[in-house]
């Protein structure tokens, strides 16, 4: 039998006859409450063991796991490869988008969003998650991978791209915001 617990964690199997400490029971109860709050709890039964599985992707109490957001800015993590994105939660209003009053927001330093397409991108000249090899012989000189919403050749935002934002929990149990959008490639071709 393997049981570990902390204020936020419980892992292992509970087998008939097992005596649990108060800390272990509190950890189990906290995980069950979190699971019910996020509408996701999975229980399996094998022999005399019951396993409660809390998925790693979950949202906080009352928060939707997915919502619409407008990308409003970016800050480079790795030049021409990965960015942190500022965003605002939006709703559809008369076939257009409108910033949701009191909605969630993120800046490039607080509650920023990450693009899953970029998440494993390395240096600017490697094959990116968008499938484009920016270091390839056929890649146009003067071009580069652009951040989402970055227009033209300066990476400034000339339009506000709408994305489906997802709320996920990272390995430190912190809430993170992610979306998935292929990057554009743009620049000025050499003559």
LUMDREN-153142 format. One record per residue (C-alpha): residue in one letter; x, y, z; residue number from 1. Coordinates in pm, 1 decimal. Layout:
{node A; {X; Y; Z}; NUM}
...
//
This chain:
{node X; {0.0; 0.0; 0.0}; 1}
{node X; {127.2; 345.8; -88.9}; 2}
{node X; {-41.4; 650.5; 59.0}; 3}
{node X; {94.0; 1004.2; 55.6}; 4}
{node X; {-84.2; 1321.3; 144.8}; 5}
{node X; {-40.4; 1693.7; 185.9}; 6}
{node X; {-280.9; 1982.9; 195.7}; 7}
{node X; {-355.6; 1942.2; -176.3}; 8}
{node X; {-239.6; 1593.7; -276.5}; 9}
{node X; {-339.7; 1232.5; -222.8}; 10}
{node X; {-214.5; 941.5; -426.7}; 11}
{node X; {-235.9; 569.3; -384.5}; 12}
{node X; {-502.9; 306.3; -339.0}; 13}
{node X; {-735.4; 253.7; -46.0}; 14}
{node X; {-766.0; -115.2; 33.3}; 15}
{node X; {-1022.7; -271.6; 267.7}; 16}
{node X; {-889.8; -264.0; 622.1}; 17}
{node X; {-657.1; 30.4; 563.5}; 18}
{node X; {-637.1; 277.3; 851.4}; 19}
{node X; {-608.0; 635.8; 729.6}; 20}
{node X; {-471.3; 931.7; 921.4}; 21}
{node X; {-671.8; 1252.2; 959.6}; 22}
{node X; {-436.0; 1425.5; 711.1}; 23}
{node X; {-495.9; 1152.0; 452.5}; 24}
{node X; {-873.9; 1171.3; 495.5}; 25}
{node X; {-862.0; 1552.6; 463.9}; 26}
{node X; {-650.1; 1523.2; 147.6}; 27}
{node X; {-895.6; 1272.8; -2.3}; 28}
{node X; {-1194.4; 1493.2; 88.6}; 29}
{node X; {-1028.7; 1800.5; -65.6}; 30}
{node X; {-964.2; 1612.1; -392.2}; 31}
{node X; {-1324.5; 1487.0; -404.6}; 32}
{node X; {-1463.5; 1839.1; -345.6}; 33}
{node X; {-1233.3; 1978.9; -617.7}; 34}
{node X; {-1348.7; 1703.9; -855.5}; 35}
{node X; {-1715.4; 1763.8; -790.0}; 36}
{node X; {-1665.1; 2141.6; -830.0}; 37}
{node X; {-1513.0; 2084.2; -1173.2}; 38}
{node X; {-1773.1; 1823.4; -1275.2}; 39}
{node X; {-1508.6; 1555.6; -1321.4}; 40}
{node X; {-1451.6; 1258.8; -1096.0}; 41}
{node X; {-1362.3; 908.5; -1205.8}; 42}
{node X; {-1392.9; 608.3; -976.3}; 43}
{node X; {-1273.3; 259.5; -1063.9}; 44}
{node X; {-1300.2; -64.3; -868.8}; 45}
{node X; {-1059.6; -357.0; -905.0}; 46}
{node X; {-1104.5; -637.8; -654.6}; 47}
{node X; {-1121.9; -476.2; -312.1}; 48}
{node X; {-943.8; -155.3; -422.3}; 49}
{node X; {-1130.7; 162.6; -512.1}; 50}
{node X; {-939.4; 428.3; -704.4}; 51}
{node X; {-1051.5; 790.5; -726.9}; 52}
{node X; {-891.6; 967.2; -1022.5}; 53}
{node X; {-897.9; 1345.5; -1042.1}; 54}
{node X; {-801.6; 1460.8; -1393.9}; 55}
{node X; {-523.4; 1722.1; -1416.5}; 56}
{node X; {-732.3; 1942.9; -1645.5}; 57}
{node X; {-996.5; 2107.7; -1434.5}; 58}
{node X; {-1134.5; 2453.2; -1359.6}; 59}
{node X; {-1201.7; 2637.5; -1039.3}; 60}
{node X; {-1540.7; 2662.8; -875.9}; 61}
{node X; {-1781.8; 2846.0; -1104.5}; 62}
{node X; {-1525.7; 2900.0; -1382.7}; 63}
{node X; {-1586.5; 2759.0; -1728.3}; 64}
{node X; {-1309.4; 2534.2; -1858.4}; 65}
{node X; {-1328.7; 2696.9; -2199.9}; 66}
{node X; {-1436.1; 3044.1; -2302.5}; 67}
{node X; {-1382.4; 3293.3; -2583.0}; 68}
{node X; {-1093.6; 3537.2; -2551.9}; 69}
{node X; {-942.3; 3813.9; -2760.0}; 70}
{node X; {-561.2; 3817.8; -2785.8}; 71}
{node X; {-457.1; 4177.8; -2711.8}; 72}
{node X; {-78.0; 4171.1; -2688.4}; 73}
{node X; {234.7; 3958.0; -2666.8}; 74}
{node X; {578.7; 3939.5; -2512.4}; 75}
{node X; {853.0; 3713.2; -2648.3}; 76}
{node X; {968.2; 3415.2; -2443.1}; 77}
{node X; {1200.6; 3301.5; -2723.1}; 78}
{node X; {1252.3; 3545.0; -3012.8}; 79}
{node X; {1047.3; 3453.5; -3323.3}; 80}
{node X; {937.7; 3127.0; -3163.0}; 81}
{node X; {732.0; 3151.7; -2838.7}; 82}
{node X; {529.1; 3426.6; -2672.3}; 83}
{node X; {325.5; 3508.8; -2360.6}; 84}
{node X; {-10.2; 3654.9; -2460.4}; 85}
{node X; {-229.3; 3922.1; -2303.8}; 86}
{node X; {-602.1; 3858.4; -2346.0}; 87}
{node X; {-956.3; 3957.9; -2247.0}; 88}
{node X; {-1261.4; 3734.3; -2212.4}; 89}
{node X; {-1525.6; 3814.0; -2474.4}; 90}
{node X; {-1881.1; 3716.0; -2561.7}; 91}
{node X; {-2061.1; 3706.9; -2894.8}; 92}
{node X; {-2297.7; 4002.2; -2920.1}; 93}
{node X; {-2507.7; 4053.5; -3236.7}; 94}
{node X; {-2273.3; 3837.7; -3448.1}; 95}
{node X; {-1966.2; 4027.9; -3324.9}; 96}
{node X; {-1744.6; 4005.4; -3020.8}; 97}
{node X; {-1767.0; 4227.4; -2714.1}; 98}
{node X; {-1540.4; 4233.3; -2409.8}; 99}
{node X; {-1728.5; 4069.5; -2122.7}; 100}
{node X; {-1787.4; 4320.9; -1842.4}; 101}
{node X; {-1622.2; 4177.3; -1531.1}; 102}
{node X; {-1471.6; 3896.6; -1740.7}; 103}
{node X; {-1132.7; 3736.7; -1695.5}; 104}
{node X; {-819.4; 3900.7; -1833.2}; 105}
{node X; {-448.4; 3835.6; -1849.0}; 106}
{node X; {-143.3; 4047.6; -1920.2}; 107}
{node X; {194.2; 3939.0; -2055.2}; 108}
{node X; {317.0; 3913.9; -1694.1}; 109}
{node X; {9.0; 3804.6; -1494.0}; 110}
{node X; {-231.9; 3525.8; -1595.1}; 111}
{node X; {-82.1; 3530.7; -1946.2}; 112}
{node X; {-188.2; 3270.8; -2201.7}; 113}
{node X; {37.1; 3026.5; -2385.4}; 114}
{node X; {-19.6; 2897.8; -2737.8}; 115}
{node X; {-2.9; 2516.3; -2737.1}; 116}
{node X; {124.9; 2522.0; -3096.5}; 117}
{node X; {432.0; 2713.0; -2974.0}; 118}
{node X; {484.3; 2537.2; -2642.2}; 119}
{node X; {766.1; 2307.5; -2761.8}; 120}
{node X; {922.9; 2552.3; -3007.4}; 121}
{node X; {1292.1; 2603.5; -2950.7}; 122}
{node X; {1520.9; 2849.6; -3123.6}; 123}
{node X; {1370.5; 3069.0; -3394.6}; 124}
{node X; {1525.8; 2872.2; -3679.0}; 125}
{node X; {1391.1; 2525.2; -3598.4}; 126}
{node X; {1085.3; 2332.2; -3708.3}; 127}
{node X; {798.1; 2477.4; -3509.0}; 128}
{node X; {473.9; 2331.6; -3380.9}; 129}
{node X; {308.4; 2496.7; -3681.0}; 130}
{node X; {499.4; 2254.4; -3907.7}; 131}
{node X; {713.9; 2523.3; -4069.9}; 132}
{node X; {1092.1; 2485.8; -4075.4}; 133}
{node X; {1209.6; 2847.6; -4054.7}; 134}
{node X; {1569.3; 2727.4; -4104.1}; 135}
{node X; {1486.7; 2530.3; -4419.6}; 136}
{node X; {1653.0; 2611.6; -4751.8}; 137}
{node X; {1315.9; 2708.1; -4905.9}; 138}
{node X; {1213.8; 2945.1; -4622.9}; 139}
{node X; {1205.7; 3301.8; -4763.5}; 140}
{node X; {1481.4; 3532.6; -4647.4}; 141}
{node X; {1333.3; 3828.1; -4459.1}; 142}
{node X; {1044.6; 3621.6; -4318.0}; 143}
{node X; {992.9; 3493.6; -3963.2}; 144}
{node X; {730.9; 3327.0; -3744.1}; 145}
{node X; {490.9; 3586.7; -3601.2}; 146}
{node X; {300.8; 3589.6; -3272.1}; 147}
{node X; {-74.9; 3539.6; -3282.6}; 148}
{node X; {-227.9; 3871.2; -3379.9}; 149}
{node X; {110.7; 4017.2; -3470.4}; 150}
{node X; {67.8; 4193.5; -3800.4}; 151}
{node X; {310.6; 4285.5; -4071.9}; 152}
{node X; {683.7; 4284.7; -4013.4}; 153}
{node X; {697.0; 4455.6; -3673.3}; 154}
{node X; {503.4; 4205.3; -3455.6}; 155}
{node X; {268.8; 4481.4; -3341.1}; 156}
{node X; {-95.9; 4393.4; -3297.6}; 157}
{node X; {-293.9; 4518.7; -3592.2}; 158}
{node X; {-592.3; 4295.0; -3519.6}; 159}
{node X; {-740.9; 4119.8; -3217.5}; 160}
{node X; {-759.9; 3747.5; -3284.5}; 161}
{node X; {-1037.8; 3550.8; -3111.0}; 162}
{node X; {-942.5; 3212.8; -2966.2}; 163}
{node X; {-1105.0; 2942.2; -2758.1}; 164}
{node X; {-922.2; 2971.8; -2425.4}; 165}
{node X; {-883.4; 2668.6; -2200.0}; 166}
{node X; {-824.7; 2668.5; -1825.0}; 167}
{node X; {-584.4; 2395.0; -1715.7}; 168}
{node X; {-402.6; 2313.7; -1393.0}; 169}
{node X; {-24.5; 2282.4; -1414.3}; 170}
{node X; {204.7; 2052.0; -1216.4}; 171}
{node X; {215.7; 2305.6; -929.3}; 172}
{node X; {-167.8; 2309.5; -908.5}; 173}
{node X; {-172.8; 2663.7; -1050.4}; 174}
{node X; {-440.7; 2774.0; -1296.9}; 175}
{node X; {-300.8; 2835.2; -1647.8}; 176}
{node X; {-460.2; 2969.0; -1966.9}; 177}
{node X; {-385.7; 2804.5; -2303.1}; 178}
{node X; {-515.4; 2815.6; -2659.2}; 179}
{node X; {-414.2; 2655.5; -2988.5}; 180}
{node X; {-360.3; 2867.0; -3299.8}; 181}
{node X; {-104.9; 2819.5; -3581.1}; 182}
{node X; {135.5; 3108.5; -3629.2}; 183}
{node X; {153.8; 3320.0; -3942.1}; 184}
{node X; {485.8; 3370.6; -4119.9}; 185}
{node X; {543.2; 3710.9; -4268.5}; 186}
{node X; {811.4; 3954.1; -4371.4}; 187}
{node X; {960.6; 4132.4; -4667.6}; 188}
{node X; {1094.9; 3912.0; -4946.5}; 189}
{node X; {1445.3; 3986.4; -5067.8}; 190}
{node X; {1453.4; 4115.4; -5425.4}; 191}
//
